[in-house]
Amino acid sequence: MKFAITAGSSIITLLSTATMLINAVSAGGYQASCDLSRASLSGKGATRTYHIYCRMPDGQYGPETSINLNTCFANDDGYFVPRLNGGAMHTCTNGELVNHRNMHLRCRPRYVPAMSVNNIIDFDPHFTNHKGVLLCDAWFAASLAGGNSTGNATIPDGSQTTNLNSTSVEEP
């Protein structure tokens, strides 16, 4: 009988963890709840940042939210790919918005620095509107899977903090 209770609680824990990870992985898609017409890019190189206004749970647009692209993407041998704290903007250049949600840029391959690869990336599958704060899914998934016990986290660019269990956004 003791074995059945232990096995049962292990299965429940496993299912809870799997459900949390599935929710985090499928979190992508911000375009339906953010104002794409107000999207913009700022900065150059390591400071390249995507800005947008997103709806809060009450349906109203919140304050401008932004993501430093280095915190969400990496240059994988010339290809701009999603990766937590990937630092892509150190070796990717000429990032320009196309249709307010796609970015066109060139990235240098690791072993052929004189060459560059054209990339067009759709941000929609990689960003999530979480209660009016835009998050990159790589960070959102990592914070849910291994975040601290209080649910508080610093937005990757360090500009805001949010409690993943509430609707409040605090400026430092």
Secondary structure as GFF3:
##gff-version 3
##sequence-region A 1 172
A	DSSP	alpha_helix	2	25	.	.	.	ID=ss1
A	DSSP	three_ten_helix	31	33	.	.	.	ID=ss2
A	DSSP	three_ten_helix	36	38	.	.	.	ID=ss3
A	DSSP	beta_strand	40	42	.	.	.	ID=ss4
A	DSSP	three_ten_helix	45	47	.	.	.	ID=ss5
A	DSSP	beta_strand	49	52	.	.	.	ID=ss6
A	DSSP	beta_strand	65	68	.	.	.	ID=ss7
A	DSSP	three_ten_helix	69	71	.	.	.	ID=ss8
A	DSSP	beta_strand	73	76	.	.	.	ID=ss9
A	DSSP	beta_strand	79	82	.	.	.	ID=ss10
A	DSSP	three_ten_helix	88	90	.	.	.	ID=ss11
A	DSSP	beta_strand	92	98	.	.	.	ID=ss12
A	DSSP	beta_strand	102	107	.	.	.	ID=ss13
A	DSSP	beta_strand	117	122	.	.	.	ID=ss14
A	DSSP	beta_strand	127	130	.	.	.	ID=ss15
A	DSSP	beta_strand	133	136	.	.	.	ID=ss16
A	DSSP	alpha_helix	137	146	.	.	.	ID=ss17
A	DSSP	beta_strand	152	154	.	.	.	ID=ss18
A	DSSP	beta_strand	161	163	.	.	.	ID=ss19
A	DSSP	beta_strand	169	170	.	.	.	ID=ss20
###
